[in-house]
């Protein structure tokens, strides 16, 4: 199986910015600094018992909501049905994600679609194998929002010119969402004073007066609203585009080339799990209290991830083009070499 080879580029500083963004997006910002494996059991699947299961490990951040459909899919026996012995390995250290895939310690990890061009810039041998979730369509609740204190004076984005806004990182998808919102509100994006604040700390930073507005996503969005009344002044995913591709699984390009049948089985199981999540949202919400550690009341108010069952290369290209347009990617990038067909055709 031929895998497109990533083109070499020299702008490695972008890797650092996006890794920071990935940490803020994907981690629960917990205190645990080690890795642990989770092997929660899947359901029975008689069709899989007649063949040996292929081990496959996904590295993910602790409490990462985008993984919940995969967890439920494992519990439902979907991965066993497709011949996969799925295991999870969790971490709170962003710098372990890509190296773990490159070294072969794990077979896949979660990543953001908007960050793939930066990995290409570093000539790293990874490729996207499956979509996990996406942003909302028009009229649906967003999982990313820019908020201000309801007790304050700022009630719309056009009042933020020259103000301080918390973002999860500088130079990535978070900055794109805020900069585009500023332009659409009729203010100069360069007038914004961006400062990095982890999602769980946005509410405290607002209450302390250290920032005027904060960019935040779920589940910390629901937690922050529960603690302090907030104004929502921008639905940030929808500002970039409807159905914005968000999280994907990436794997080692050589592993994919050497194991196309395993990758196809994983892809089919992921696709089925994401569809199951769409059809059974209550089961996904129930996992928030165990997988994400939320209390029941907060879990009820969380906007759930939007499972993705199809690859959206056009959407990924649009995000990448916007990153370049706003100066957040040095070079225009063709995203086609950064992903494989989903699912792969049967050999």
Order of alpha helices (4+ residues) and beta strands (2+ residues): alpha-beta-beta-alpha-alpha-beta-alpha-beta-alpha-beta-beta-beta-alpha-beta-alpha-beta-alpha-beta-alpha-beta-alpha-alpha-alpha-alpha-beta-alpha
